[in-house]
Each structure stands twice: as structure tokens, then as C-alpha cells.
Amino acid sequence: MSWTSSNYKYSVTVKNNDLLRASFNELTRQTFGFDFVDWYESGHWGEMYIPHSVVDGEKVVSNVSVNLMQFDMGGVKKNYIQLGTVMTDTEYREQGWNRRIMERILKEYEGKADGIYLFGNDSVLNYYPRFGFRPSKEYEYYMPWNYGENIVPYVIEKVDMSQEEQSERLYDVIRNYSGDPAVRNQNDAMCMSDNLGLYQFWMAAGFGESIYYLPETGTYASADAEEGVLRLHQIFGKARVDIARLAKAFGEAVKEVVLEYTPVHKAEFLVREHREDDCTLFLLGEDLERIEKEKLRFPVLSHA
């Protein structure tokens, strides 16, 4: 099949075409079981998520999306690209469309980012290395927990994200991530910044049901406690949060705290290799070699 065929076209404007966007969402539902309808209609689909699609007439048949990612790493800004929503319609597979999209993206963004990465499932372990990607480990920081009597718990308030006033307060804190770089984040050593739209996607996808406000620090925490494990997805805000005090606020049932981001104060935690079923991190670029060398983890809320 030729790129110049009268039927097959390459598009990066799916978002702005009603028919193509509907087809893109249908293929996403068929492949992954979700879509971007609510995200688009709420106005949260911004300019940092860019589908690169092969279109047959008015049908999206293959896609790789470019996510423009900015991270604050100890006061140093890094610009990465995360590839995602990699999919091909079943009737169009084995024709090389996805490969062609990948080649075009890598050529287009060559030299324009500090690194490119993606998360792939076990069925493609041999696929991405063809483009220069290599598999990488990530690391998980955790704290075995006992309910110390001398630890004073934080007061935490559950946030109702369905209330616009409450959700906007959280989003204002997130927006301030891109403020004065001299005021470093005291919690997250690899903090995603300037990507409010992706945070809003995850809030609508379920993480918004577990947001807590800490009046003492003026920060927010996304956290779930289940079966004795407190999974701390993210701390929103630059003021330092004492994880032991936060853990105690969730009650005596908590026996372990697991961070789903990289803490600034690593020495306070134990560390182990992070493992996730059917999911492997692939990296492209020397700068991203720091993930293994420095035992880092991309925040769970930065996955796209």
C-alpha cells in the first residue's frame, strides 16, 4: 500500500475532524476498552496529545500517539516524548502501517526531545528494539509500616472532584508546577509539569475518587488503601509531606506504603524493582539511561 494512495492518508489532525475523531475513538475502544470522548468534550484534550494516524477514507486504521512530556527533575526541566495508543485495526494488520508511522515519528522528532519512551506489552518485546528502543527496569520505593504512637497523623479531607470549586483548587496547585523553577518540588523527584490535560484525564478515569487535601501543608494526595497497602499515586504541591504522618492518617490497617512516583528523599525508603504484568518500559536516547542508573520511576499519573 502506498502513502500516496487515493484512499490512504497520514493525518495528525484527527482531533479536529469529527468523523476521524469518532473513528479514532472506536478503534481505541476496540483495542483498549476506553475512549477519549469525555476528555475531548470536557475541553481537556489539549495540544500535547497528538495522534499520528493512517486513514483509509474516513476511517482511522492505524495509530501511534505522540505525548509531549515535560518533567521537573530536581529543578532541571526535561522534554521527553511518550508514545502511546499504539493500535491497528484487525483488518489492516500485517501491512506495515504501524511500522511506517513509527519511522515517520522518529524522523520528525529526531533531536527535538531529551528522549523518547513507551510502555509495551509482552507481545511486542521484539518489535520496538527494531527502532532502536531498549527495554529498561523501573524502581519502586516503599516503606514497611508500623503504627508508631509518637507519630501525629495529618488531618486529611476527602476531595469531591465532581464539585468544580474543589477540583479547580487542585488544578490550580498542578498549574503551579510550572511556576518558579527555583522552588523545587519537595516530594516528587521526577515531577510531570505543564500537562494539566493528562492529569485531568486520569482524574476522570478513576483517580479522582481518591484525592485528599492536607490543610497543614496545602498539598493534595492521590492515594488508595487496600488489603493493608497504602498506594500513594502522587503528591500535588511543592511543600514536603511526611509520608509516615500521611500513612497514619489512613489508619492502623496500613502495613506498607508503596509510592507510585520517585521520592525526592530516597533514603527514607526501601527500593525494589517495579514489576507490572504484561508491561515493559522501552527507552530511546542516552538521557533516559538515568532511569536505571538513578533508580527512577515515571509517575503512574504520567502514563499515556
C-alpha positions, 0 to 999 in steps of 0.5 A: 500500500502506498502513502500516496494512495487515493484512499490512504492518508497520514493525518495528525489532525484527527482531533479536529475532524469529527468523523476521524475523531469518532473513528479514532475513538472506536478503534481505541475502544476496540483495542483498549476498552476506553475512549477519549470522548469525555476528555475531548468534550470536557475541553481537556484534550489539549495540544500535547496529545497528538495522534499520528494516524493512517486513514483509509477514507474516513476511517482511522486504521492505524495509530501511534500517539505522540505525548509531549512530556515535560518533567521537573527533575530536581529543578532541571526541566526535561522534554521527553516524548511518550508514545502511546495508543499504539493500535491497528485495526484487525483488518489492516494488520500485517501491512506495515502501517504501524511500522511506517508511522513509527519511522515517520515519528522518529524522523520528525522528532529526531533531536527535538526531545531529551528522549523518547519512551513507551510502555509495551506489552509482552507481545511486542518485546521484539518489535520496538528494539527494531527502532532502536528502543531498549527495554529498561527496569523501573524502581519502586520505593516503599516503606514497611509500616508500623503504627508508631504512637509518637507519630501525629497523623495529618488531618486529611479531607476527602476531595469531591472532584465532581464539585468544580470549586474543589477540583479547580483548587487542585488544578490550580496547585498542578498549574503551579508546577510550572511556576518558579523553577527555583522552588523545587518540588519537595516530594516528587523527584521526577515531577510531570509539569505543564500537562494539566490535560493528562492529569485531568484525564486520569482524574476522570478515569478513576483517580479522582475518587481518591484525592485528599487535601492536607490543610497543614501543608496545602498539598493534595494526595492521590492515594488508595488503601487496600488489603493493608497497602497504602498506594500513594499515586502522587503528591500535588504541591511543592511543600514536603509531606511526611509520608509516615504522618500521611500513612497514619492518617489512613489508619492502623490497617496500613502495613506498607506504603508503596509510592507510585512516583520517585521520592525526592528523599530516597533514603527514607525508603526501601527500593525494589524493582517495579514489576507490572504484568504484561508491561515493559518500559522501552527507552530511546536516547542516552538521557533516559539511561538515568532511569536505571542508573538513578533508580527512577520511576515515571509517575503512574499519573504520567502514563499515556 
